[in-house]
Amino acid sequence: MRIKVINPNTTRSMTEKIGECARSAARPGTTIVAVNPAMGPASIESHYDEALAVPGLLQEIATGELEGVDGYVIACFGDPGLQAARELARGPVVGIAQAAMHVASLVGTRFSVVTTLGRTMGQAWHLAEAYGMKRFCANVRACEIAVLELEKPGSGARERIVEECRRALAEDGSDTIVLGCAGMADLCQHISQQLGVPVIDGVAAGTQLIESLVNLRLGTSKHGELAAPLAKPMTGLLSDFTLPAPKALLQRAA
C-alpha cells in the first residue's frame, strides 16, 4: 500500500516531520510518501494562503494518480482543496481536520481544538459544523503561535501549547484534545502523557483511516458530485492543469 501524505505548504522541514509522524502510525508494509508542492505559501494561516496552496496540492494529487498511489492524506488542518482532490483521486482522500474530529468523537464526549493563530479559529468551527462535529466540539482555542514558530528551537511553542491544552480541559468541559495544526503532530504523545487524556493528531489519524479505507477497498465515489472534473481548457498560469492529461504532470511523473 502506498499512501501520499501532502503538506500543502512549501516548508520542507515541516514535511519531513509530518512524514515521520505518518510513518510511525502506519502499519508494516505501508509506504508513506511525504511531499509538499513546489509552489505555494510557506505556511497556511489565512483564506488567501489556503486558496493559493490548492493548485500545488492538486498537482501532487494528479501526479500521485499517475504513479498509482492508493490513498492520500491532506496534512493541513484547514483541509484545503479536499473535495477537489477527491474529484481527481480514484482512491480515498482524507483531510486531517476531518480525521481528527471523527476519531476524537469515538474516544470522548467533547473535544477542544487547540490551534495556532486566533484568525484560523473560525475555519476550525466551520469545518466542525460541515463535518457534523459541532455538537462534539466544546471549544476552539488559539495559542497565538505562527505556524513557522513550531519549527524554531527555543521558541517556547511546546510549553505554550501544553498550557493551552491544560486550560481547555479545565475550562471547556472537554475530555479530549484535537491538535489543530499538522506542525504539532510530533507533540501528540508528549501532551497526552502530560495531561492524561486522549490527544488526537490528524496526521496519524488520517494515515490509519486511509489504510483502513484501502483495506476495505473503498475509494472515492465517482457517482454524482465527486465524479472526475469535466475536461476543459485552462489558460494563463493554470494552462498546465488542463485535463485529462496535464503535460506538466506527465513530465514530472516520467
VMD Tcl script that draws the C-alpha trace (Angstrom):
set ca {
  {0.00 0.00 0.00}
  {1.31 3.46 -0.93}
  {-0.10 6.49 0.84}
  {0.86 10.01 -0.20}
  {0.85 12.48 2.68}
  {0.76 16.00 1.28}
  {1.83 19.02 3.29}
  {0.14 21.79 1.25}
  {2.69 24.42 2.29}
  {6.22 24.56 0.89}
  {8.24 24.27 4.11}
  {10.29 21.11 3.63}
  {11.32 20.71 7.28}
  {7.65 20.56 8.25}
  {7.00 17.99 5.52}
  {9.77 15.80 6.92}
  {8.28 16.00 10.42}
  {4.82 15.18 9.08}
  {6.24 12.22 7.16}
  {7.91 10.85 10.30}
  {4.64 11.08 12.23}
  {2.73 9.33 9.43}
  {5.31 6.54 9.23}
  {5.18 6.00 13.00}
  {1.41 5.50 12.72}
  {1.43 3.34 9.58}
  {1.27 -0.43 9.61}
  {4.19 -2.62 8.48}
  {4.14 -2.88 4.71}
  {2.66 0.58 4.13}
  {4.87 3.00 2.22}
  {4.44 6.65 3.19}
  {5.43 9.21 0.57}
  {5.56 12.64 2.23}
  {5.65 15.59 -0.16}
  {4.96 19.29 -0.44}
  {4.18 21.30 -3.58}
  {6.87 23.17 -5.44}
  {4.67 26.27 -5.46}
  {2.55 27.95 -2.82}
  {2.83 29.64 0.59}
  {5.46 28.77 3.20}
  {2.66 28.33 5.74}
  {-1.14 28.40 5.64}
  {-2.68 30.87 8.09}
  {-5.43 32.61 6.12}
  {-8.05 32.04 3.44}
  {-5.66 33.70 0.97}
  {-2.85 31.27 1.85}
  {-5.24 28.36 1.59}
  {-6.53 29.36 -1.85}
  {-3.00 29.72 -3.21}
  {-1.97 26.35 -1.75}
  {-4.66 24.41 -3.60}
  {-3.17 24.36 -7.15}
  {0.10 22.87 -5.87}
  {-1.83 20.37 -3.76}
  {-3.91 19.26 -6.75}
  {-0.75 18.89 -8.80}
  {0.54 16.43 -6.18}
  {-2.76 14.50 -6.29}
  {-2.67 14.30 -10.09}
  {0.94 13.13 -10.03}
  {0.04 10.51 -7.43}
  {-2.67 9.18 -9.73}
  {-0.11 8.74 -12.49}
  {2.17 6.92 -10.03}
  {-0.52 4.53 -8.76}
  {-0.83 5.89 -5.20}
  {-3.56 4.09 -3.20}
  {-4.74 6.98 -0.99}
  {-3.93 10.48 0.22}
  {-3.76 12.49 3.44}
  {-4.02 16.29 3.20}
  {-1.84 17.41 6.10}
  {-3.22 20.87 6.87}
  {-5.94 21.44 9.47}
  {-7.95 23.62 7.09}
  {-8.37 20.58 4.80}
  {-7.67 22.79 1.76}
  {-8.85 21.51 -1.60}
  {-10.28 18.34 -0.06}
  {-13.30 17.92 -2.30}
  {-11.37 18.91 -5.43}
  {-8.72 16.33 -4.51}
  {-11.43 13.71 -4.14}
  {-12.66 14.52 -7.64}
  {-9.19 13.80 -9.04}
  {-8.38 10.69 -6.99}
  {-9.62 7.18 -7.55}
  {-8.66 6.13 -4.03}
  {-9.70 7.73 -0.74}
  {-8.57 11.21 0.33}
  {-8.77 12.35 3.95}
  {-8.09 15.75 5.48}
  {-6.52 15.82 8.92}
  {-9.22 18.00 10.49}
  {-12.00 15.66 9.40}
  {-9.98 12.62 10.51}
  {-9.03 14.08 13.91}
  {-12.53 15.29 14.77}
  {-14.17 11.98 13.93}
  {-11.58 9.97 15.85}
  {-11.94 12.31 18.85}
  {-15.69 11.72 18.88}
  {-15.02 7.98 19.25}
  {-12.84 8.24 22.37}
  {-14.52 11.05 24.32}
  {-17.72 13.00 24.68}
  {-16.43 16.51 23.86}
  {-13.18 17.74 22.39}
  {-11.36 21.05 22.28}
  {-9.32 22.05 19.23}
  {-6.04 23.76 20.11}
  {-4.62 25.58 17.12}
  {-2.02 28.20 16.21}
  {-3.34 31.70 15.44}
  {-6.67 33.14 16.51}
  {-7.51 34.16 12.95}
  {-7.81 30.46 12.00}
  {-10.37 29.63 14.70}
  {-13.35 30.48 12.51}
  {-12.25 27.97 9.89}
  {-11.98 25.23 12.53}
  {-15.54 26.00 13.69}
  {-16.73 25.98 10.08}
  {-15.22 22.54 9.48}
  {-16.68 21.18 12.72}
  {-20.12 22.25 11.51}
  {-19.58 20.97 7.97}
  {-18.46 17.56 9.26}
  {-21.34 17.21 11.72}
  {-18.91 17.51 14.62}
  {-20.06 20.79 16.14}
  {-22.04 19.06 18.90}
  {-18.85 17.27 19.97}
  {-16.65 20.38 19.77}
  {-16.56 22.13 23.14}
  {-14.27 24.95 22.00}
  {-11.60 26.09 19.58}
  {-8.58 27.73 21.19}
  {-5.55 29.51 19.77}
  {-2.06 29.72 21.23}
  {-1.20 32.76 19.07}
  {1.80 30.92 17.67}
  {2.66 31.33 13.98}
  {2.98 28.01 12.18}
  {6.66 28.52 11.37}
  {7.39 29.17 15.07}
  {6.71 25.48 15.61}
  {9.89 24.83 13.60}
  {12.13 27.08 15.73}
  {14.09 25.53 18.63}
  {13.76 27.59 21.77}
  {10.57 29.34 20.67}
  {8.67 28.05 23.71}
  {5.89 26.82 21.42}
  {5.70 23.38 23.00}
  {5.16 24.77 26.51}
  {2.52 27.25 25.33}
  {0.60 24.52 23.51}
  {0.66 22.22 26.56}
  {-0.65 25.02 28.78}
  {-3.44 25.89 26.36}
  {-4.46 22.22 26.27}
  {-4.45 22.18 30.07}
  {-6.73 25.23 30.16}
  {-9.05 23.61 27.62}
  {-9.60 20.62 29.90}
  {-10.14 22.84 32.93}
  {-12.45 25.41 31.33}
  {-14.23 23.89 28.31}
  {-15.77 20.74 29.75}
  {-13.84 18.69 27.20}
  {-12.20 15.32 27.80}
  {-10.18 15.06 24.58}
  {-7.79 17.37 22.70}
  {-7.54 17.76 18.93}
  {-4.33 19.38 17.74}
  {-5.27 21.98 15.15}
  {-2.11 22.06 13.03}
  {-0.08 19.42 11.20}
  {3.04 21.11 12.55}
  {2.01 19.96 16.05}
  {1.98 16.29 15.06}
  {5.18 15.41 16.92}
  {3.76 16.81 20.20}
  {0.84 14.42 20.46}
  {2.34 11.76 22.72}
  {4.09 14.31 24.94}
  {0.88 16.26 25.57}
  {-1.13 13.10 26.19}
  {1.39 11.94 28.79}
  {1.41 15.37 30.45}
  {-2.38 15.66 30.68}
  {-3.54 12.05 30.88}
  {-6.22 12.36 28.19}
  {-6.51 11.30 24.54}
  {-4.76 13.79 22.25}
  {-5.54 13.39 18.58}
  {-3.06 14.26 15.85}
  {-4.79 14.38 12.47}
  {-1.72 13.15 10.57}
  {-1.66 9.84 12.46}
  {-5.46 9.57 12.44}
  {-5.64 10.34 8.73}
  {-2.93 7.82 7.90}
  {-4.69 4.99 9.70}
  {-8.08 5.92 8.27}
  {-6.66 5.80 4.74}
  {-5.10 2.40 5.47}
  {-8.48 1.11 6.66}
  {-10.36 2.50 3.66}
  {-7.86 0.99 1.22}
  {-8.04 -2.37 3.00}
  {-11.83 -2.19 2.76}
  {-11.43 -1.48 -0.98}
  {-13.29 1.80 -0.60}
  {-12.32 4.62 -2.92}
  {-13.88 7.98 -3.64}
  {-17.37 7.62 -5.11}
  {-17.48 8.76 -8.72}
  {-21.28 8.91 -8.83}
  {-22.52 12.49 -8.78}
  {-20.73 15.36 -7.12}
  {-17.28 13.76 -6.80}
  {-17.10 12.44 -10.36}
  {-13.93 13.32 -12.25}
  {-13.77 17.01 -13.24}
  {-15.02 17.89 -16.69}
  {-12.25 18.26 -19.26}
  {-11.89 21.88 -20.34}
  {-9.08 24.24 -21.32}
  {-7.25 26.20 -18.65}
  {-5.46 29.43 -19.50}
  {-2.67 31.63 -18.20}
  {-0.81 30.36 -15.15}
  {-3.16 27.36 -14.97}
  {-2.66 26.18 -18.55}
  {-0.73 23.10 -17.39}
  {-3.78 22.00 -15.37}
  {-5.90 21.31 -18.47}
  {-7.49 17.86 -18.12}
  {-7.40 14.98 -18.77}
  {-3.61 14.84 -19.31}
  {-1.80 17.90 -17.93}
  {1.58 17.94 -19.69}
  {3.48 19.31 -16.70}
  {2.22 16.47 -14.52}
  {3.12 13.82 -17.08}
  {6.63 15.27 -17.39}
  {7.03 15.37 -13.62}
  {5.99 11.72 -13.17}
  {8.16 10.48 -16.05}
}
mol new
graphics top color blue
foreach p $ca { graphics top sphere $p radius 0.5 }
foreach p [lrange $ca 0 end-1] q [lrange $ca 1 end] { graphics top cylinder $p $q radius 0.2 }
display resetview
